Amino acid sequence: MNLNTVTEIKRPISADEIPEWRAGYAWLAGGTWLFSTPQIDTHTLIDLESLHWPALKVTADGLEIAATCTIAELEQFQAPAAWTSAPLLKLCSHALLMSFKIYNAATVGGNICMSLPAGAMISLMVSLEGTYTLWPRSGRPRKLAALEFVTGNHKNVLEPGELLRSIHLPASALEKRFAFRRNSLTHLGRSAALVAGTRSKTRDDFLLTVTAATVKPIQLRFDRLPSAGALQRAIDAAIHDTDWFDDVHGSAPYKRHLTYYYAEQIRVELAQ
Ligand SMILES: Cc1cc2nc3c(=O)[nH]c(=O)nc-3n(C[C@H](O)[C@H](O)[C@H](O)COP(=O)(O)OP(=O)(O)OC[C@H]3O[C@@H](n4cnc5c(N)ncnc54)[C@H](O)[C@@H]3O)c2cc1C
C-alpha cells in the first residue's frame, strides 16, 4: 500500500549518517511489513539497503548474517559439510506465510525486529544459539543473546533508533545434531508451534527451543538427555500459563499440547 504520511526517504551509505533519532523515523528493510499497513506516525523511512552490508560470511567461528540478508539468500546458502544443523536455515526459511515477493524482499533482521511469536528467523537464531550485534544511535555497539531479544508479542529490547546490525551463529551450534517439528493450522500458514532440539555430537547435552506457541522464545538447556518425565516437568516449570500465545492461529491449550508432543518426539529422535 502507499504510505501517504511518508514525505522523505533517506538512503545513507553509513549508519553514522543518522546520528540523531527523531520521532517519525523508521528503518526500512524489505518493507514487507512496513508497506502492509498504514504507518500514521512515520514520516521518514531510512533505507538499510543502501548500506550494502555483505549478506553472509563464513568464518572460523561460524556464520555472520547481516540484518539485511534476505530470507531468499539465507535459504539458498550452501553450508560447510561439518555444519550438520544447517538444514534448520532452510526449514525455518519455509516456516512462514511467504509469497514469492516476501521470500525475495523480506530480510532476516526485519523478521527478527517485528518480534512476532511466530517469527521464523527468531526461532532459527535462538535454536542455533545466535548472538545479535545491536547499534544504538548513541553509545557503543552491544551484543545480546538471541534468546534475550524478544520480550513479548511484537516487543523487543531495541531502544528508539537502535539498529540490529548482524547475527552470529557459532560453529559449535551449527555442528550439532538437530530435530525440528512445526505445525500450522493452515497449509503454509503462520506457525502454531515451532519446536527445535539440538545435541552436541561428543557430549550428552540437549537444548530444546520452543517458539510460536509462546509469546516469546523459551529455551531449556540440559547437561544430559532428560527422561520423558524430566522433560515434561522442565517444560511445566519453564512455561507458565500466561506464556502460551492464544490467537487465531491456535488456542493456548492447542499450542501447549503441540509443544509437549513435539518436545517428546524430538527427545526420542535425538536419543538415537
Ligand atoms: C500480514 C503479515 C503476516 C506475517 N506473518 C508472519 C509469520 O507468520 N511468520 C513470520 O515469521 N513472519 C511473518 N510476517 C513477517 C514478514 O514475513 C517479514 O519477515 C517481515 O515483514 C519483516 O521483513 P522486512 O525485511 O520486509 O521488514 P520491514 O517491513 O522493512 O520492517 C519491519 C520492522 O522492523 C524494523 N526493522 C527492520 N530491519 C531492522 C533492523 N535491522 N534494525 C532495527 N529495526 C529494523 C522496521 O523499522 C519495521 O518496524 C508477516 C508479515 C505480514 C505483513
The ligand as an SDF file (V2000), in Angstrom:
LIG
                    3D

 53 58  0  0  0  0  0  0  0  0999 V2000
    0.3170   -9.9740    7.2220 C   0  0  0  0  0  0  0  0  0  0  0  0
    1.6860  -10.4590    7.6030 C   0  0  0  0  0  0  0  0  0  0  0  0
    1.8260  -11.7000    8.2050 C   0  0  0  0  0  0  0  0  0  0  0  0
    3.0850  -12.1720    8.5810 C   0  0  0  0  0  0  0  0  0  0  0  0
    3.1890  -13.3940    9.1760 N   0  0  0  0  0  0  0  0  0  0  0  0
    4.4060  -13.8610    9.5040 C   0  0  0  0  0  0  0  0  0  0  0  0
    4.5770  -15.1340   10.1280 C   0  0  0  0  0  0  0  0  0  0  0  0
    3.6350  -15.8590   10.3720 O   0  0  0  0  0  0  0  0  0  0  0  0
    5.8090  -15.5470   10.4520 N   0  0  0  0  0  0  0  0  0  0  0  0
    6.9020  -14.7830   10.2050 C   0  0  0  0  0  0  0  0  0  0  0  0
    7.9990  -15.1930   10.5110 O   0  0  0  0  0  0  0  0  0  0  0  0
    6.7720  -13.5770    9.6110 N   0  0  0  0  0  0  0  0  0  0  0  0
    5.5650  -13.1070    9.2830 C   0  0  0  0  0  0  0  0  0  0  0  0
    5.4480  -11.8810    8.7190 N   0  0  0  0  0  0  0  0  0  0  0  0
    6.6800  -11.0750    8.5890 C   0  0  0  0  0  0  0  0  0  0  0  0
    7.2170  -10.9880    7.1690 C   0  0  0  0  0  0  0  0  0  0  0  0
    7.2190  -12.1620    6.5500 O   0  0  0  0  0  0  0  0  0  0  0  0
    8.6160  -10.3620    7.1370 C   0  0  0  0  0  0  0  0  0  0  0  0
    9.5740  -11.2310    7.6190 O   0  0  0  0  0  0  0  0  0  0  0  0
    8.6440   -9.1170    7.9710 C   0  0  0  0  0  0  0  0  0  0  0  0
    7.6160   -8.2850    7.4830 O   0  0  0  0  0  0  0  0  0  0  0  0
    9.9440   -8.3410    8.0000 C   0  0  0  0  0  0  0  0  0  0  0  0
   10.5240   -8.1680    6.7920 O   0  0  0  0  0  0  0  0  0  0  0  0
   11.0970   -6.8540    6.1390 P   0  0  0  0  0  0  0  0  0  0  0  0
   12.5530   -7.0580    5.9290 O   0  0  0  0  0  0  0  0  0  0  0  0
   10.2740   -6.5740    4.9460 O   0  0  0  0  0  0  0  0  0  0  0  0
   10.9340   -5.6950    7.2510 O   0  0  0  0  0  0  0  0  0  0  0  0
   10.2580   -4.2630    7.1500 P   0  0  0  0  0  0  0  0  0  0  0  0
    8.8240   -4.3660    6.8190 O   0  0  0  0  0  0  0  0  0  0  0  0
   11.0980   -3.3610    6.2990 O   0  0  0  0  0  0  0  0  0  0  0  0
   10.4620   -3.8030    8.6830 O   0  0  0  0  0  0  0  0  0  0  0  0
    9.7670   -4.4320    9.7270 C   0  0  0  0  0  0  0  0  0  0  0  0
   10.0130   -3.6450   11.0450 C   0  0  0  0  0  0  0  0  0  0  0  0
   11.3330   -3.8910   11.5190 O   0  0  0  0  0  0  0  0  0  0  0  0
   12.0990   -2.6830   11.5960 C   0  0  0  0  0  0  0  0  0  0  0  0
   13.4480   -3.0580   11.1400 N   0  0  0  0  0  0  0  0  0  0  0  0
   13.7530   -3.7300   10.0010 C   0  0  0  0  0  0  0  0  0  0  0  0
   15.0650   -4.0100    9.9640 N   0  0  0  0  0  0  0  0  0  0  0  0
   15.6080   -3.5160   11.1070 C   0  0  0  0  0  0  0  0  0  0  0  0
   16.9230   -3.5120   11.6580 C   0  0  0  0  0  0  0  0  0  0  0  0
   17.9530   -4.1060   11.0360 N   0  0  0  0  0  0  0  0  0  0  0  0
   17.1080   -2.9260   12.8700 N   0  0  0  0  0  0  0  0  0  0  0  0
   16.0780   -2.3380   13.5540 C   0  0  0  0  0  0  0  0  0  0  0  0
   14.8090   -2.3240   13.0680 N   0  0  0  0  0  0  0  0  0  0  0  0
   14.5780   -2.9110   11.8760 C   0  0  0  0  0  0  0  0  0  0  0  0
   11.3760   -1.7050   10.6760 C   0  0  0  0  0  0  0  0  0  0  0  0
   11.5970   -0.3580   11.0480 O   0  0  0  0  0  0  0  0  0  0  0  0
    9.9300   -2.1380   10.8890 C   0  0  0  0  0  0  0  0  0  0  0  0
    9.4340   -1.6040   12.0850 O   0  0  0  0  0  0  0  0  0  0  0  0
    4.2150  -11.3790    8.3440 C   0  0  0  0  0  0  0  0  0  0  0  0
    4.0790  -10.1340    7.7200 C   0  0  0  0  0  0  0  0  0  0  0  0
    2.8350   -9.6690    7.3580 C   0  0  0  0  0  0  0  0  0  0  0  0
    2.7410   -8.3310    6.7050 C   0  0  0  0  0  0  0  0  0  0  0  0
  1  2  1  0
  2  3  1  0
  2 52  2  0
  3  4  2  0
  4  5  1  0
  4 50  1  0
  5  6  2  0
  6  7  1  0
  6 13  1  0
  7  8  2  0
  7  9  1  0
  9 10  1  0
 10 11  2  0
 10 12  1  0
 12 13  2  0
 13 14  1  0
 14 15  1  0
 14 50  1  0
 15 16  1  0
 16 17  1  0
 16 18  1  0
 18 19  1  0
 18 20  1  0
 20 21  1  0
 20 22  1  0
 22 23  1  0
 23 24  1  0
 24 25  2  0
 24 26  1  0
 24 27  1  0
 27 28  1  0
 28 29  2  0
 28 30  1  0
 28 31  1  0
 31 32  1  0
 32 33  1  0
 33 34  1  0
 33 48  1  0
 34 35  1  0
 35 36  1  0
 35 46  1  0
 36 37  1  0
 36 45  1  0
 37 38  2  0
 38 39  1  0
 39 40  1  0
 39 45  2  0
 40 41  1  0
 40 42  2  0
 42 43  1  0
 43 44  2  0
 44 45  1  0
 46 47  1  0
 46 48  1  0
 48 49  1  0
 50 51  2  0
 51 52  1  0
 52 53  1  0
M  END
$$$$
